[in-house]
Amino acid sequence: MKQIAIIFFLFFWLPSAWGQTISVEQMKLYTPEWEGERFEDGRPKVADDVLERMKLVTHEEAWAVMKNAGFRHQYEEGWLCIHPDSTLIGRAFTAMFMPGRPDVYQAILDKGHTEGRIRGQNAWPIDELQPGDVYVADQFGAHEDGPTIGDNLANAIYANSGNGIVYNGAIRDIEGLEELDKFTSFVRSYHPSHHNPNHDQNTTLMGINVPINLGSVMVVPGDVILGKDGGVSVIPAHLAEKIVKTSEVVRLRDMFGHLRLREKKYTAGQIDSRWSDEIETDFSRWLEANLELLPVPKEQIQELLKERTW
């Protein structure tokens, strides 16, 4: 009954009629706290410089800010990683697959072809990717006869987005995917088979750029994906800049604290607890003296110094 209800919703209620996606109005409904620029499809468009600075954010820093803001289910683990020493950063562009059902599959395929979509359903979301997107797909963990992405589609994904994927299912052609140096990706498994074998429709594309389930996390289109160290954090767009700035402050305080510990100016107990006014003043002077040398944008350091009262 649940699947039937979802199918009814996608076929008859979504005002996009049939892009298999949601309207701009609904996208805004699902991202009410975002006040910045949006894509034409309504997705929040987190600034490129915020994405670039996000590369140095740790999962711990992101998790702490999100938890304090009431977002408690934003981290997912248990991935097979492609290029595990790299970091995946980008704006989520989503796809939702469901187990195959031939009548629904054929109806979607016919309608999509009528509207100008080409090839199989697994390629349709990929054709819509923008630079900086991360393709995030829920393939319901399908393994054998499940992969909808191999080396051909991986190259198309990379050509359109310049990024990798977060994929709740199995991929194929893993050696070909590993040849793409910057195709940093997080997938559930590898299997040499492919989806829908011998016209057995075992997967059906039910949504493009809609909220999806990724294990224990809801992913809303436009969320920022932070993939590194074996895990994926899904960051609501309106919290992305705050997380970056918090991370940069933590990074600067750690650099200063570690330096002063090596110099034996302060004890571990002094640095590892709430700082005294003396240490805070020393920190501010250190920031001013090293403004051009620190691995944080100068503007952010100046903003931090303006907030100081000592």
N, C-alpha and C positions, 0 to 999 in steps of 0.2 A: 504493500500500500504506500509506503514511503517513497519508493521509486516512481510509482505512478503519479503521486502528488507532485513530485519534482518535475517530471516530464510535462504534466499539465501546466505547471507554472511557467516553464521555459517556452512551451509552445504558444500559450494563449494569453499570458498575463504581461510578459515583458514588453514594454512599449517600443523597443527597437524592432518589433515585429520579427525580424529573423536574423539579425546578425549573430544570434546566440549569445548576445551580450546584454548588458544593462544600459539604460539611458544615462545621459549626462546628469539628469536630475537625481537618479538613483545613486550614481557614483558620488555625488555631493552629499546625499543622505548618509552614505556609509563612511564619509570622511568629513564629519561636521566641524572638526577643530582645525582643519587645514585652511589657512588664509592666504596662501601664496598662489603662484602661477599654476595653471592646469594645462594638460594636453587637450586636444580637441575632443577626445573621448571622455573627458572629465577627470581623468586620473591626476592626483597631485604631482606636480613636477618639482621635486626637490632639486635645489640648485646644484650645478656641476661641481662648484667649489666645495660644497658640503659633502658630496659624495667622495671627492678626492681626499678630503681631510678624514673621512670616515675610515679610510684604509688602516689607520693607526689605532683605531678604537678597539678595545678588548671586549670580549663577551661579558666579562664581569662588570665593566663600566656601563655597557649598554643595559645589561640586566638590572643593575641597581637603579638607574634612572627610570626605566620602564616600570619596575616594581613599585617604586615610590609614587608613580603616577597612576597606579592601579591596574597596570597591564602585567598580569602574572603568568601568562601562558604564551610566551613569545620566543621560546628557544626549543629547537629540535635537534636530536642527535641520532647516532646509529647509521651514519652514511658511509657509502663507498665513495672515496674522493678521487677525482682526477686532478692532477697537479696539487697534491695536498700541501705543498710548501707555499702556495700562493693564496691570495685573498680575493674573494668574489664580492664585488660591491655593485649595486645598481638598483633601479626601480623595478618593482615586480610587475610583470605582465603575465597574467595567469591563463591556465586552461584546465577545464574539468572534464575528465573522462569517467565513464561508467562501464560496467560489464556489458558485453555485447547483447543486443537484442535486434534481430534482423529487420523487423518492420520499422522500428524507430531509426535504425542506422540508415536504411534505404531512403526513408522520408527525408532525413537530414541531408544525405548525399544528393538526392535529386534537387531539393530546394537550394542547396548551396551551389550546385552547378548552374541552376537557373539564374542565380544571382551573380554569376561570373566567377565563382571560386573554382579553382582548378586542382587537379590531382586528388589525392586522398585527404581525408579529414585531418590526419595528423600533421599535414603541412599548413593548414589554414591559419592557425595562430601564429606560426612562424613568419608568414608573409606580412603580418601586421607589426612585427617588432620594430622598435625605434632604437637609435643609438643610445647606449646606456641602460637599456632594459635588461633584466634578468628573466629568462623564461622559466616560470614556476608552474609545474604541471602536477596535478593529482591523478596518477594512473592507478589509484587504489592498490598500490603495492604489487601489481601484476608482475609475475616472474616468467615462467616458461610460456612461450607464445604471447608474451606481453609487450616486448620492446616496440615502441613507436618511434624511437630515435636511434639512428645509426650514423655512420660517418658522413653520408650525404646531407642529411638534415642538420647534423651538427655544423657542417660547413656553412649551410644557409643561415643557421642561427647566429653563428659568429659573424658572418658577413653583414647581417642586418643590425645586430646589437653590439658587436664588439665584445661580447660577454659569453659566459657559460650558462649553466642551467642548475635549477634545483628541481629534482625529478623524483616523485614518489612512485617509483617503479623501476623496472629493469631496462638497461640500455644494451645495445649490441654494437659490434665493430669497435670494441674498446681500444684496440691498438690504433685505429684511425683517429679516434677522439683524442688519444694521448699525443698524437702528432701535432695537434693544434696547441701551440705553446701557451696561449692565453685563454684556453677554453677551460678555466677553472670551474669545476662542477661537483655537485653533490647529488648522488643517485643512490637508490636502495640496493641495487644488485646488477650483476651482468649475466646475460644469457645469450647464446648465439642464435636463438630463434627470432621470429618477428611476429608482430601482431596480425590478427585476422588471417591466419594461414588457410590456404585453399578456400577462400571466401567464407570461412567460418568467422562471423563477425563477433569476436570476443571482446572488442573494445568499441565504444561509441563516444564521440566527442559531444558533450552536452552543454558546454559553456566556454565562451572566449571572453577573457577579461572580466570575470565574475569573482566574487569572494569564494575561496576554496578552502578545503581542509588539508593541512599538511601535518599528518600525525596528530600531535596535541595542539597545533597552532592554527588559528584562522589567518589566512593571508588575504588582505584586501588589495586590489590593484593600486599601484602607486606606493605601497609600503617599500621601505628600503631594506634590501637584503644584505646582510653581513655574514659572509661565509668564510670561516678560517678555523684552523686548529681542530678540524673534524666536526665542527658544529655549525648550525645556521641560526642566527638571530633575525627575527622579522620585526622591523622597527616601524611603528606608525609614522607616517610622513611628518606630522606636526611635532614629533619628538626628536627628529633627526638632528636638527641644528643644536638643540639643547644637549643631546648626548655628545656631539662632537666637542662642544665648548667645555662640557664637564670633563671629558677625557683629556682635553688639552691642559686644563687646570691641574688635574691629577698628575699628568705627565711632567709638568713644570715643577710641581711641588716634590715629586719623587726625585727629579734630577737634582734639585737644590738639596733635599734631605740627604740623598746618597753622597753628594759632594761634601757636605758638612760633616757627615759621619766619617768619611775617609780622612778628612782633615782633623778629626777628633775635636772639633769645635763644640759639638753637642753630643750628648749621650744617646744611646738607642732609645732609652725611656723618654727622653725629651722629644725626639723626632717621631716616635711611634705613638704619641698621645696628642691631645689637643695642644697646639703650639701656643707658647707664651707670646705676649706683645713684642717682646724682644726678638724672638725668632721671626715673627710675622714682618716686623720692620726690616730685619736682615734680608728676608725673602724679597720684599718689594724693592729694596736697593739692588739686590742681585739681578732682578728682572730688568730694571732700568739700565744697569751696566752692561747687560748682555742682550739687549733688545734685538740687535741685528744677527745674533749668532744662534738663537734658540730655534728648535724645530717646530715652531708654532707661528702662525701668521702674526706679523708685527702689530697689525690692527687689533687682533684679539688680546695681545699682551697689554697694549695701551688701554683697551677697554677694561681689562682686569685691574690695571693700576688706578683707573678713575674711580673704581668701586672701593678702593682702600680708604680707610679712615685713619690710618696711622702713618 
